[in-house]
Amino acid sequence: MYFFDMVRKEFPFIVGIPALVWQVLFFIMPLCCIIGLAFVGKPFEYFVPFLDSVFGAVIIRSLIMALSNSILCLGIAYPLTYFLAFKAGRFRIPGLFLLIVPFWTNFLLHIYAWFFVLEKNGFLNTVLIASGMIAQPFNLLNSWFSVMIMMVYYYMPFMVLPLYTQFEKFDSRLFEASLDLGASWWQTIRYVVIPATLPGIISGFFLVFVPSFGEFAIPELMGGDKFLCVGSLVSYCVLGAETASYGAAFTIISSCALIAASLVIYWALTYAVKVRL
């Protein structure tokens, strides 16, 4: 009897053990290996080459890419999620389903599909020429534009789902109360809805921002090897037989930059909302 009481009392901890083991094996241990690899040999020996401004520019480029992607995703996802939560009615679930469906197919298929859309003789240029909007096709591939299009397309669900969770909790009667008290629709969104959904904004923003910073496949394939980002540089170094320690060192440097940028962005988001209250 005592055994079953103990199991019932500790059941939440027992259920969480597999997740804890998974985190230790596939997050904490690899992180410790990276840190150890960066300091093998002379202390800070592998960090010195990355003090060059060229590598600083790579980190800044990746931060700009991640920040741009997060802002674009938030700007598109917020009104879209608002519509799905309050206006879509019975089409709400099918709308969410269509957002998630692309994740059921291989990631490379998504990229090659966008190749056919953005290439010089692709779908988009064909439509623009046929409509008379342009006379000559644009070279859309291997550009920052194509990188950002693919980034927004791929990371959009990571922004929509946390926002949708917050909108689901939102009491729609607050709309009527705000309007009855004389607020306009925009004032209601600004002073009532946005502060109430701030946890979803922050969660979605960082769910997009953090992985976007280390993204290497999209800049490599859609950018035509024109844009060297953090993920690409780390993969080049780590996969090399003699440069793995340099890759580990650059991973630590870029991670520190990411953490610093994340703290600044978190403060800016919370401060901006508080100022508007």
PEPE-V823234 format. One record per backbone hydrogen bond with DSSP energy under -1.0 kcal/mol. CO is the residue of the C=O (numbers start at 0). NH is the residue of the N-H. E is the energy in kcal/mol with one decimal. If there is no record, write none. Layout:
co: <CO:CO>
nh: <NH:NH>
e: <E:E>
This chain:
co: <0:1:2:3:4:5:9:10:11:15:16:17:18:19:20:21:22:22:23:26:27:28:29:30:31:32:33:41:46:47:48:51:52:53:54:55:56:57:58:59:60:61:62:63:64:65:66:67:68:69:70:71:72:73:75:76:77:78:79:80:81:82:82:87:88:90:91:92:93:94:95:96:99:100:101:105:106:107:108:109:110:111:112:113:114:115:116:118:121:122:123:124:125:126:127:127:128:137:142:143:144:145:146:147:148:149:150:151:155:155:156:158:159:160:161:162:163:170:171:172:173:174:175:176:177:178:183:184:185:186:187:187:188:191:192:194:196:197:198:199:200:201:202:203:204:205:207:208:215:216:217:221:222:228:229:230:231:232:233:234:242:243:244:245:246:247:248:249:250:251:252:253:254:255:256:257:258:259:260:261:262:263:264:265:266:267:268:269:270:271>
nh: <4:5:6:7:8:9:13:14:15:19:20:21:22:23:24:25:26:27:28:30:31:32:33:34:35:36:37:44:49:50:51:55:56:57:58:59:60:61:62:63:64:65:66:67:68:69:70:71:72:73:74:75:76:77:79:80:81:82:83:84:85:86:87:90:91:94:95:96:97:98:99:100:102:103:104:109:110:111:112:113:114:115:116:117:118:122:123:121:125:126:127:128:129:130:132:133:131:139:146:147:148:149:150:151:152:153:154:155:158:159:160:162:163:164:165:166:167:173:174:176:177:178:179:180:182:181:187:188:189:190:191:192:193:195:196:197:200:201:202:203:204:205:206:207:208:209:211:212:219:220:221:141:225:232:233:234:235:236:237:238:246:247:248:249:250:251:252:253:254:255:256:257:258:259:260:261:262:263:264:265:266:267:268:269:270:271:272:273:274:275>
e: <-2.2:-2.2:-2.4:-2.5:-2.1:-2.4:-2.4:-2.7:-1.5:-2.1:-2.9:-2.5:-2.3:-2.2:-2.7:-2.6:-1.4:-2.2:-2.4:-1.9:-2.4:-2.3:-2.3:-2.3:-2.6:-2.6:-1.9:-1.8:-1.0:-1.9:-1.0:-1.2:-2.2:-1.3:-1.9:-2.4:-2.6:-2.1:-2.3:-2.6:-2.5:-2.7:-2.8:-2.8:-2.3:-2.3:-2.5:-2.5:-2.6:-2.4:-2.7:-2.0:-3.3:-2.3:-1.4:-3.3:-2.3:-2.3:-2.4:-2.6:-2.2:-2.2:-2.0:-2.0:-1.5:-1.9:-2.1:-2.5:-2.2:-1.2:-1.4:-2.0:-1.7:-2.6:-1.5:-1.2:-1.6:-2.5:-2.0:-1.9:-1.5:-1.5:-1.1:-2.6:-2.0:-1.9:-2.1:-2.3:-2.0:-2.4:-2.4:-2.4:-2.4:-1.9:-1.7:-1.1:-1.1:-1.1:-1.7:-2.4:-2.4:-2.0:-2.2:-2.6:-2.2:-2.4:-2.4:-1.3:-1.5:-2.2:-2.1:-1.3:-2.9:-1.9:-1.5:-2.5:-2.2:-2.0:-1.3:-2.3:-2.4:-2.5:-2.7:-1.4:-2.1:-1.4:-2.2:-2.1:-2.6:-3.0:-1.8:-2.1:-2.6:-1.5:-1.8:-1.0:-2.0:-2.8:-2.5:-2.7:-2.5:-2.2:-2.0:-1.3:-3.1:-1.8:-1.7:-1.7:-1.6:-2.6:-2.6:-1.2:-1.1:-2.4:-2.6:-2.1:-2.2:-2.2:-3.0:-1.9:-2.2:-2.2:-2.3:-2.6:-2.0:-1.9:-2.2:-2.9:-2.2:-2.1:-1.9:-2.3:-2.6:-2.3:-2.4:-2.6:-2.2:-2.0:-2.6:-2.6:-2.3:-2.4:-2.7:-2.3:-2.5:-2.4:-1.8:-2.2:-2.4:-1.2>
